[in-house]
Amino acid sequence: EITRFNLQSIELTESHLDLTMMLYQISEEFYPALCAKELTLETHIEAGLRYKGDADKLARVFDNLLRNAISYSHPGTPVILSALQNETQIRIAVRNSGDKIPPQKLKRLFEKFYRADPSRGSTNGGAGLGLAIAKQLVELHQGTIDVVSNDQYTEFTVLLVRNEPVQE
């Protein structure tokens, strides 16, 4: 994984996606992890979200964001997955209630091998590549990924330029 991320240029295999369905399917996979941490998942996903992109790579982005949200949530709180569109873009956000990420750490979250919580080693966390890979994959789709964190929540937001007509 690390070698592939460092040495290969990632190519997209684009297709026409039902992003609404994809997000619901991904979120369903996390119910065991949510239950184990006594979390709930709230979904606010607009119907008819269509996008031309690489399904596997976008699924990896959203999987990573949900996995992180669950890992860093306080027990008994909701994880919120929202997705909506306007005339020009699709906004997908994953919000959780956990410890505030300090500003100096927030700026570094998308760096390779960086972990905001150094106590999460490879036995209880990842290698610090998930968000760096997510950022690269979103940018390959001409999108952006950003994060805000305060005393109430941490929220990751992916913005994708709309490239498919709205489904009626």
C-alpha positions in Angstrom: 0.0 0.0 0.0 2.7 2.5 1.0 4.9 1.6 -2.0 2.0 1.9 -4.4 0.9 5.3 -2.9 4.5 6.6 -3.2 5.5 5.2 -6.5 2.6 4.9 -8.8 0.5 7.6 -10.3 -3.1 6.7 -9.6 -5.4 6.5 -12.6 -9.1 6.9 -12.4 -11.6 4.5 -14.0 -14.6 6.7 -14.4 -18.2 5.6 -14.7 -21.6 7.2 -14.1 -22.4 6.8 -10.4 -25.4 7.0 -8.2 -23.7 8.8 -5.4 -26.8 8.6 -3.2 -26.9 4.8 -3.4 -23.1 4.6 -2.9 -23.2 6.6 0.3 -26.1 4.6 1.7 -24.4 1.3 0.9 -21.1 2.4 2.5 -22.8 3.7 5.6 -24.7 0.4 6.1 -21.3 -1.4 6.3 -20.5 0.5 9.5 -23.4 -0.5 11.7 -21.4 -3.2 13.6 -18.6 -0.7 14.4 -21.2 2.0 15.4 -23.0 -0.4 17.7 -19.7 -1.5 19.3 -19.0 2.1 20.3 -22.6 2.9 21.1 -22.8 5.4 18.3 -25.7 6.2 16.0 -25.5 7.2 12.3 -27.6 10.0 11.0 -27.8 10.3 7.2 -29.0 13.3 5.4 -28.4 12.3 1.8 -30.1 14.0 -1.1 -31.9 11.8 -3.6 -30.6 11.7 -7.1 -26.9 12.6 -6.6 -25.2 11.6 -9.8 -21.5 11.9 -10.5 -19.0 10.7 -13.1 -16.0 9.4 -11.2 -14.1 6.3 -10.0 -16.5 4.4 -7.8 -13.8 2.4 -6.0 -11.6 5.4 -5.2 -14.5 7.5 -4.1 -15.8 4.7 -1.9 -12.4 4.5 -0.4 -12.5 8.2 0.5 -15.9 8.0 2.2 -15.0 4.7 3.9 -11.9 6.4 5.4 -13.9 9.4 6.6 -16.6 7.3 8.3 -14.0 5.0 9.8 -12.1 7.9 11.3 -15.3 9.5 12.6 -16.3 6.3 14.4 -12.8 5.8 15.8 -12.6 9.3 17.2 -16.2 9.8 18.4 -17.2 9.9 22.0 -19.4 6.9 22.9 -23.1 7.6 22.7 -22.9 10.4 20.1 -24.1 10.5 16.5 -21.9 10.4 13.4 -23.6 12.5 10.7 -23.2 11.8 7.0 -24.7 14.4 4.8 -24.7 14.9 1.0 -26.4 17.6 -1.0 -25.9 19.5 -4.2 -26.4 22.9 -5.6 -26.1 24.2 -9.2 -22.3 23.7 -9.3 -21.1 21.2 -6.7 -21.9 18.2 -4.5 -21.0 18.5 -0.8 -20.4 15.4 1.2 -19.7 15.9 4.9 -18.9 13.5 7.8 -19.3 15.0 11.3 -18.5 13.4 14.6 -18.5 14.5 18.3 -15.0 13.9 19.8 -12.1 15.7 21.1 -11.2 19.0 19.4 -8.3 18.7 17.1 -5.9 21.6 17.9 -5.2 24.0 15.0 -1.6 23.1 14.7 -2.5 19.4 14.2 -5.5 20.2 12.0 -3.2 21.8 9.4 -1.2 18.5 9.2 -4.0 15.9 9.0 -3.6 15.4 5.3 0.1 14.8 5.4 1.4 11.3 4.8 2.2 9.3 8.0 0.8 12.1 10.2 -1.5 11.0 13.1 -3.2 13.7 15.2 -3.2 11.1 18.1 0.3 9.6 18.3 -0.9 7.0 20.8 -2.8 5.3 17.9 0.0 3.1 16.5 -0.3 0.5 13.9 -1.9 -1.9 16.4 -4.9 0.4 17.1 -4.9 2.7 14.2 -3.5 3.1 10.7 -0.2 4.1 9.2 -1.3 7.7 8.9 -2.0 7.4 5.2 -5.8 7.3 5.0 -6.4 11.1 4.9 -3.4 11.7 2.7 -4.7 9.1 0.2 -8.2 10.5 0.5 -7.0 14.0 -0.3 -5.1 12.7 -3.4 -8.1 10.8 -4.6 -10.5 13.7 -4.1 -8.1 16.0 -5.9 -7.8 13.6 -8.8 -11.6 14.1 -9.1 -10.9 17.9 -9.3 -12.5 18.2 -5.9 -11.4 19.5 -2.5 -11.4 18.0 1.0 -11.2 20.1 4.2 -11.7 19.7 7.9 -12.9 21.9 10.7 -12.8 21.0 14.4 -14.1 22.8 17.5 -15.4 21.9 20.9 -18.6 20.5 19.6 -17.6 18.5 16.5 -15.0 17.7 13.8 -16.3 17.7 10.2 -14.6 16.6 7.0 -16.1 18.1 3.9 -15.6 16.9 0.3 -16.6 19.2 -2.5 -17.0 17.7 -6.0 -17.8 19.7 -9.1 -21.1 18.5 -10.5 -20.5 16.8 -13.8 -23.8 14.9 -14.3 -27.3 16.2 -14.8 -29.7 16.2 -11.9 -32.0 13.2 -11.8 -35.7 14.0 -11.7 
